[in-house]
């Protein structure tokens, strides 16, 4: 599902990624760990087409993303990749339902169809009673589940998560870990999770560690 070959990335004189290679299978849950500043989030952003590598190749779902121009790349990102962040980045002026629907609207789905899919996800995530609530009326765990529903709305093949439990208490964090496994089993998505959370890292099918800009073997 994801193949990265010799990914190199520097910022000014700092070499962050020094030739990263990885191969992630369809429906696999892979965690990426490492010290702060090791390049975990940078690698995730490159895989998610948010950042460009200085060199190397990223192939996702059979597509060489470096060959895509701006508009096709944006469409590919919207439909193929779902993002979950430590800080959920929900839009505070919109309800849970409206936040979840945003990527579907961007993809060109009509309101009726988008809302139907959003309600199905809300039901799956036990959030139906929060559909009309704005983020400030929800707990941290509920907000993160809304962010996950937003990531799932376009049925992406890949979910990239950057410290998804980093802003949650232990109870909500444990619930999130179980949810990720349930989502993979139910929908077959591929998950790549950057985390400092030991339990979340060990829950994955494989744990990779970045040390000094490369994946440790």
C-alpha positions as CSV (number, residue, x, y, z in Angstrom):
1,X,0.0,0.0,0.0
2,X,2.9,2.4,0.8
3,X,6.4,2.2,-0.5
4,X,9.1,4.7,0.4
5,X,12.5,4.6,-1.2
6,X,15.5,6.6,-0.1
7,X,13.5,9.5,1.4
8,X,15.8,12.4,2.1
9,X,14.8,15.7,3.8
10,X,16.8,18.6,5.2
11,X,15.9,21.9,6.7
12,X,18.6,24.5,6.1
13,X,21.8,22.6,7.3
14,X,19.9,20.0,9.4
15,X,19.5,16.6,7.8
16,X,16.3,15.2,9.2
17,X,15.7,12.1,7.0
18,X,18.8,10.5,5.6
19,X,17.5,7.8,3.2
20,X,14.3,6.2,4.7
21,X,13.0,3.0,3.1
22,X,9.8,1.3,4.2
23,X,7.1,-1.0,2.7
24,X,3.7,-1.1,4.4
25,X,1.1,-3.7,3.4
26,X,-2.6,-3.1,2.8
27,X,-4.6,-3.2,6.1
28,X,-1.5,-3.2,8.2
29,X,-1.1,-1.0,11.3
30,X,2.4,0.3,11.6
31,X,3.6,2.5,14.4
32,X,6.6,4.8,14.1
33,X,8.6,5.8,17.2
34,X,11.7,7.7,18.0
35,X,13.0,10.6,20.0
36,X,11.6,14.1,19.5
37,X,13.2,15.7,16.4
38,X,14.0,12.3,14.9
39,X,11.9,13.0,11.8
40,X,8.8,11.0,12.6
41,X,6.3,13.7,11.8
42,X,8.3,14.9,8.8
43,X,8.2,11.4,7.3
44,X,4.4,11.2,8.0
45,X,3.9,14.6,6.3
46,X,5.9,13.5,3.2
47,X,3.8,10.3,3.0
48,X,0.7,12.4,3.3
49,X,1.9,14.7,0.5
50,X,1.8,17.7,2.8
51,X,5.6,18.1,2.6
52,X,7.9,17.3,-0.3
53,X,11.0,15.2,0.1
54,X,14.3,16.5,-1.2
55,X,14.9,13.2,-2.9
56,X,13.3,9.7,-3.0
57,X,10.1,8.1,-4.1
58,X,6.7,7.6,-2.4
59,X,4.2,5.2,-4.0
60,X,0.8,5.0,-2.4
61,X,-1.9,2.6,-3.6
62,X,0.1,2.1,-6.8
63,X,0.5,5.8,-7.5
64,X,3.8,7.6,-7.7
65,X,2.8,10.8,-5.9
66,X,5.8,12.8,-7.2
67,X,4.4,12.5,-10.7
68,X,1.1,14.3,-9.8
69,X,0.7,18.0,-10.4
70,X,-1.1,20.3,-7.9
71,X,-4.8,19.6,-8.7
72,X,-4.5,15.8,-9.2
73,X,-2.3,15.6,-6.1
74,X,-4.9,17.5,-4.0
75,X,-7.7,15.2,-5.3
76,X,-5.6,12.1,-4.6
77,X,-4.9,13.3,-1.0
78,X,-8.5,14.1,-0.4
79,X,-9.8,10.7,-1.6
80,X,-7.0,8.3,-0.6
81,X,-5.5,9.7,2.6
82,X,-7.2,10.5,5.9
83,X,-5.3,12.5,8.6
84,X,-5.7,12.4,12.3
85,X,-3.6,14.8,14.4
86,X,-2.8,15.2,18.1
87,X,-4.8,18.5,18.1
88,X,-7.9,17.5,16.2
89,X,-8.1,20.8,14.2
90,X,-11.9,20.8,14.2
91,X,-13.4,24.0,13.0
92,X,-14.9,25.6,16.2
93,X,-17.8,27.4,14.5
94,X,-19.2,24.1,13.0
95,X,-21.0,21.2,14.5
96,X,-19.6,17.7,14.7
97,X,-21.7,16.7,11.6
98,X,-20.5,19.7,9.6
99,X,-16.9,19.1,10.5
100,X,-17.1,15.4,9.4
101,X,-18.7,16.4,6.1
102,X,-16.0,18.9,5.1
103,X,-13.7,16.5,3.2
104,X,-16.8,15.0,1.4
105,X,-17.9,18.4,0.3
106,X,-14.4,19.1,-1.0
107,X,-14.6,15.9,-2.9
108,X,-17.8,17.0,-4.6
109,X,-20.3,14.9,-2.7
110,X,-23.8,16.5,-2.4
111,X,-25.0,17.5,1.1
112,X,-27.6,14.7,1.4
113,X,-25.1,11.9,0.6
114,X,-22.3,13.4,2.7
115,X,-24.6,13.8,5.7
116,X,-25.8,10.2,5.3
117,X,-22.3,8.9,5.4
118,X,-21.4,11.2,8.3
119,X,-24.3,9.9,10.4
120,X,-23.3,6.3,9.6
121,X,-19.8,7.2,11.0
122,X,-21.3,9.0,14.0
123,X,-23.3,5.9,14.8
124,X,-20.3,3.6,14.4
125,X,-18.3,5.8,16.8
126,X,-21.2,6.1,19.3
127,X,-21.4,9.9,18.7
128,X,-24.9,10.2,17.2
129,X,-26.0,12.3,20.2
130,X,-23.2,14.8,19.5
131,X,-24.0,15.4,15.8
132,X,-25.2,19.0,16.4
133,X,-22.7,19.8,19.1
134,X,-19.8,22.2,18.4
135,X,-16.3,21.1,19.5
136,X,-16.3,23.2,22.7
137,X,-19.3,21.2,23.9
138,X,-17.5,17.9,23.6
139,X,-14.9,16.1,25.6
140,X,-11.3,15.6,24.3
141,X,-12.0,12.0,23.4
142,X,-15.3,12.9,21.6
143,X,-13.5,15.6,19.6
144,X,-10.8,13.1,18.6
145,X,-13.5,10.6,17.5
146,X,-15.1,13.3,15.4
147,X,-11.7,14.0,13.8
148,X,-11.4,10.2,13.0
149,X,-14.8,10.3,11.5
150,X,-13.8,13.2,9.4
151,X,-10.7,11.3,8.3
152,X,-12.9,8.3,7.3
153,X,-15.7,10.1,5.4
154,X,-14.1,9.6,1.9
155,X,-13.3,6.0,2.5
156,X,-9.5,6.5,2.3
157,X,-7.2,3.6,1.8
158,X,-4.6,5.1,4.2
159,X,-5.0,6.8,7.6
160,X,-2.0,8.7,8.8
161,X,-2.1,9.6,12.5
162,X,0.4,12.0,14.2
163,X,0.3,11.5,18.0
164,X,-3.5,10.8,18.0
165,X,-3.6,10.0,21.7
166,X,-1.1,12.7,22.8
167,X,-3.8,15.1,24.0
168,X,-6.0,12.5,25.7
169,X,-6.3,11.1,29.2
170,X,-5.5,7.4,29.7
171,X,-9.1,6.3,29.5
172,X,-9.8,8.1,26.2
173,X,-6.4,7.0,25.0
174,X,-7.1,3.3,25.6
175,X,-10.5,3.7,23.9
176,X,-8.8,5.3,20.9
177,X,-6.3,2.4,20.6
178,X,-9.2,-0.2,20.6
179,X,-11.0,1.9,18.0
180,X,-8.1,1.9,15.6
181,X,-7.9,-1.9,15.6
182,X,-11.7,-2.1,15.2
183,X,-11.6,0.4,12.3
184,X,-8.9,-1.7,10.5
185,X,-10.8,-4.9,11.1
186,X,-14.1,-3.3,9.9
187,X,-13.0,-1.2,7.0
188,X,-9.6,-2.6,6.0
189,X,-7.7,0.7,6.1
190,X,-3.9,0.9,6.4
191,X,-2.8,2.9,9.5
192,X,0.6,4.6,10.0
193,X,0.8,6.0,13.5
194,X,3.5,8.3,14.8
195,X,3.5,8.1,18.6
196,X,5.3,8.4,21.9
197,X,2.7,6.3,23.5
198,X,4.2,2.9,24.3
199,X,0.9,1.0,24.5
200,X,-0.2,2.4,21.2
201,X,3.1,1.6,19.5
202,X,3.1,-2.0,20.8
203,X,-0.5,-2.5,19.7
204,X,0.5,-2.1,16.0
205,X,1.3,-5.0,13.7
206,X,4.8,-3.6,13.4
207,X,6.8,-1.0,15.2
208,X,9.4,1.0,13.4
209,X,12.0,3.3,15.0
210,X,13.7,6.3,13.4
211,X,17.2,6.8,14.7
212,X,19.5,9.4,13.3
213,X,17.3,10.0,10.2
214,X,16.9,6.4,9.1
215,X,14.6,3.4,10.0
216,X,16.4,1.2,12.5
217,X,16.5,-2.5,11.6
